[in-house]
Amino acid sequence: MERFYITTPIYYPNAEPHIGHAYTTIYADTLARYHRLKGDDTFFLTGTDEHGQKLQRAAEKRGIHPKELVDEMAEKYKYYWSLMDISYDRFIRTTDPDHEELVKEAVTRIYRKGLIYKASYAGHYCVDCEKFYSPGEYLEIDGKPYCPIHRKPLEWLEEETYYFKLSEFEDYLKKVLEDHVYPRSYAHEVLRKIEKEGLKDVSIARPKERVWWGIPLPFDPDYTIYVWFDALLNYLTGIKYREDPETFNKYWPVAHHVIGKDILWFHTAIWFSMLRALDIDPPRKVIVHAFLINRGLKIGKSAGNVVPIDYLVERYRGSDGIRYVLMRLFNPSKDVDYTQELFDSIYNSELADTYGNLVRRVGVLVKKKLGGRASSETIDAELEQAIHKAYEKYQESLDSYEVSPAIEAVMEMLRVANAYINREKPWEKNDPSRDLYSLLETVRAASIMLYPVTPRASTRLAEAFGYTIERLDDAQPVKGREYTVNEAPILFKKIV
Ligand SMILES: [Zn+2]
């Protein structure tokens, strides 16, 4: 049996999730559902990254303890993921006790290997990024340093801290990066940065007096572990690295991390080095995607261009419509521009017309012409071929992490079926059994292949046409099946 382990980044819950989080999470969910449909032993991890100064300050502002704040936010994430039909196996929170234990153990092991040391640091610091900026990285406004992301003044900070010896791992990274990043161009981006700037050691702790909301550094209680170092280790906690080596060894070799391109450096240079320091191989793949943008900017709270999930669910009447459109547009290399017109037009032309309308016509005809029962010992060769072609292209695409071409393959098959019904006019025939059976086989195949993207519509169609969705293999056409069509559903109502 094949196995598959997939993760999303754990999100920083300083605000509710929006369309940008959904873009990443639905993609991971689609791959998880695809692998389950193939029969693979699959584990899907998502969650929230709950420590750090930003959350500490947000809680202080509201006069509550940070734990209260993150408890509230974690519930919101879970709520929105249930609205979006995200089928995670574990929702991890970095405040979970098993995670905190793992982080302490991991940092101690790396320290004992001599890969963590204490030294002082001074520099310009952004509280919101929780990051030091060096000259050349920050903006200068009126001669003063500003955060390039938040566009607010940087604070001057001088402190003793603990460093992780990232510089030790240069040769290692050069050897492994290319094979473990998809698309490869992102690995080249990281390699160019290493080539240009070299690998500098990174601070992995913060003085407790400034940042107390985090996991204490086990070998120096005056310090809190830096939020990034803590967060990355969630990928090990999720599959029980500490308590259950068997589970860990089962899933780690097939680990896939889905990330946006803005966190590429942390998930490659830093994460691969941390793993190496723990004698753990890199994940099978870090799958990187470009941004979803709105009015030219990456969607986010600070850019003020957020599209809320509630709004999308209402507009597209449930999760399927928005899941479909986001996956249809999903692009690892190019930014995708959100516009309502574009989203509506994809929803209407592909889901409502090409797919939904065909299903409705086939259902109505089977009921009217065949009394709701259809079977045939032969299938139209053109449709049979269209199904096989789609099935191959679909698998080939998803096996190489490409969702949009997989969906396009199914749509192409459905376009062939639409042309077929218009040309054959089964409503004019005395016995259109063979035509309608061939069309039923086509829409059944579509519903199975689209199940990872539009699980609700696929389930609804299967119930209406009297079959079940169990395995991807079943998408291939067969002869002599008995259909009992009890309803001609309208799967997607058009947006006007
Ligand atoms: Zn900043």
Boltz pocket constraint, residues with backbone or C-beta under 6 A from the ligand:
constraints:
  - pocket:
      binder: B
      contacts: [[A, 126], [A, 127], [A, 128], [A, 129], [A, 130], [A, 147], [A, 148], [A, 149], [A, 150], [A, 151]]
      max_distance: 6.0
